[in-house]
Amino acid sequence: MSRALTDQITLAGRTAPARVIFGPHETNLAEGRLFSGRHVAYYERRARGGAGIVVTEVASVHRLDHPYERAPLAETNGDGWARIVAACRPHGTLVLAGLGHCGLQGSSAWSQSALQAPSRVPDPSTRELPAEMTGADIDAVIEGFRRAAAIAVAADADGVELDAGPTALLRQFLSGLTNHRVDEYGADRLLLLREVLTAVREELGTKRIVALRLSCDENAPWAGITPDAAAVWARDLAPHLDLLTVVRGGLYTPETYRPGAHTPETFNDELCRGISEAVDGAVPVVLQGSVVDPARAARALDGTCDMVEMTRAQIADPDLVRSIRDGREPRPCVRCNQACLVRDFRNPIVGCIGNAEAGHETRPPVRPTRATRDVMVVGGGPAGLEAARVLAERGHVSW
Ligand SMILES: Cc1cc2nc3c(=O)[nH]c(=O)nc-3n(C[C@H](O)[C@H](O)[C@H](O)COP(=O)(O)O)c2cc1C
């Protein structure tokens, strides 16, 4: 029988109400490095709209990792996670705490100290030259992941998602592009990830979800992670995981994470199918990357993946899953990357050209008024359509 986006799925004994994930992403909604009330409202809104799982903005597991000004810091965010969990749980949505470290792809601007990396390989986009991590530095990162996982457990999160994606230190250790070490972490490039997984599992036990976001193709076959290598790792790691999200990109191609409309929709289909075949049901697999069309997403559940990540689609329409349940077309994400691209020194708040409420969920909702009028809306672009929508919700007649 074919599977539907609105089907439940049980992971580590916890049931998500739908197979659609709101993936981890930068929002700039933090206050300093703390999750804010705006974060809570932002996630609650997607949970109310039916999201199966919310993965919170990746929090750094070590104080020295400070990739952008308002990047959450795990050690200070127990209360923030607890508030997000309390807001989402009544809707049945599972909450995973996103945990990571950007290594050489961070920024020294905020920490004012050298970036940490497996080897002294500069980031081609920032040209920052990192320091090679010592054994003690590596131990501190493992300990950071362990401590962060313990804090997420204390906050009653349903689990954690570990970031080994295109901007992550864990991926930098996996890749021949960035790991030139001559110690055991160079001889076995999977070692750090395995040690982190062991530490995190010790804190979570088997009744909470350990998810991994793994770059399975760095688009740099001469030394980078290839789909074939990733398939072998995925098979090795599957017994230790409850969920595996297949992503693409690395040192030279971090932008393949969330490309614009010039890249075809669901461009990771084939990559994801290869990983699903490799793990052969040992762990549920998630398709990520420009999954914006519910019909296409539903088709992917038959053979390519067990769940889909639809991040920008739910920034554009927080009621995406509810719309699918009700047989309505969701408000579309056109992959313009205009208002949701927020890595910028001006710290813009996450937003959406199609959804003026995205990032502003703490504002009072639009309510009907008794003093209705006829209003002419001039222009039928996104602003005119939004104006007409809000006017209609207020009870005005627009034409
Ligand atoms: C504003 C924004 C910021 C993002 N930042 C991160 C990030 O810091 N870490 C991460 O793992 N993914 C990040 N992503 C990637 C998303 O989690 C998701 O994988 C990506 O948007 C592709 O999925 P989509 O096409 O469904 O949006 C970001 C996405 C957006 C829209």
The ligand as a Tripos MOL2 file, in Angstrom:
@<TRIPOS>MOLECULE
LIG
   31    33     1     0     0
SMALL
NO_CHARGES

@<TRIPOS>ATOM
      1 C1         16.9700   30.2380    6.2430 C.3       1 LIG1
      2 C2         17.6060   28.8910    6.1270 C.ar      1 LIG1
      3 C3         18.7560   28.6340    6.8310 C.ar      1 LIG1
      4 C4         19.2870   27.3570    6.8740 C.ar      1 LIG1
      5 N1         20.3070   27.0980    7.7170 N.ar      1 LIG1
      6 C5         20.6430   25.8170    7.9640 C.ar      1 LIG1
      7 C6         21.5600   25.5040    8.9750 C.ar      1 LIG1
      8 O1         22.0950   26.3730    9.6520 O.2       1 LIG1
      9 N2         21.8600   24.2140    9.2120 N.ar      1 LIG1
     10 C7         21.2650   23.2180    8.5050 C.ar      1 LIG1
     11 O2         21.5200   22.0450    8.7800 O.2       1 LIG1
     12 N3         20.4150   23.4960    7.4930 N.ar      1 LIG1
     13 C8         20.0990   24.7560    7.2260 C.ar      1 LIG1
     14 N4         19.2040   25.0400    6.2360 N.ar      1 LIG1
     15 C9         18.7450   23.9590    5.3740 C.3       1 LIG1
     16 C10        17.3770   23.4390    5.7430 C.3       1 LIG1
     17 O3         17.3420   22.7300    6.9370 O.3       1 LIG1
     18 C11        16.8640   22.5390    4.6250 C.3       1 LIG1
     19 O4         17.6210   21.3770    4.5720 O.3       1 LIG1
     20 C12        16.9680   23.2720    3.3060 C.3       1 LIG1
     21 O5         16.2060   24.4430    3.3900 O.3       1 LIG1
     22 C13        16.5460   22.4310    2.1290 C.3       1 LIG1
     23 O6         15.2650   21.9780    2.2840 O.3       1 LIG1
     24 P1         14.0200   22.7300    1.6170 P.3       1 LIG1
     25 O7         14.3090   22.7360    0.1780 O.co2     1 LIG1
     26 O8         12.8890   21.8620    2.0620 O.co2     1 LIG1
     27 O9         13.9520   24.0830    2.1940 O.co2     1 LIG1
     28 C14        18.7020   26.3270    6.1020 C.ar      1 LIG1
     29 C15        17.5920   26.6120    5.3170 C.ar      1 LIG1
     30 C16        17.0320   27.8660    5.3240 C.ar      1 LIG1
     31 C17        15.8120   28.1220    4.4870 C.3       1 LIG1
@<TRIPOS>BOND
     1     1     2 1
     2     2     3 ar
     3     2    30 ar
     4     3     4 ar
     5     4     5 ar
     6     4    28 ar
     7     5     6 ar
     8     6     7 ar
     9     6    13 1
    10     7     8 2
    11     7     9 ar
    12     9    10 ar
    13    10    11 2
    14    10    12 ar
    15    12    13 ar
    16    13    14 ar
    17    14    15 1
    18    14    28 ar
    19    15    16 1
    20    16    17 1
    21    16    18 1
    22    18    19 1
    23    18    20 1
    24    20    21 1
    25    20    22 1
    26    22    23 1
    27    23    24 1
    28    24    25 2
    29    24    26 1
    30    24    27 1
    31    28    29 ar
    32    29    30 ar
    33    30    31 1
@<TRIPOS>SUBSTRUCTURE
     1 LIG1         1 GROUP 0 **** ****
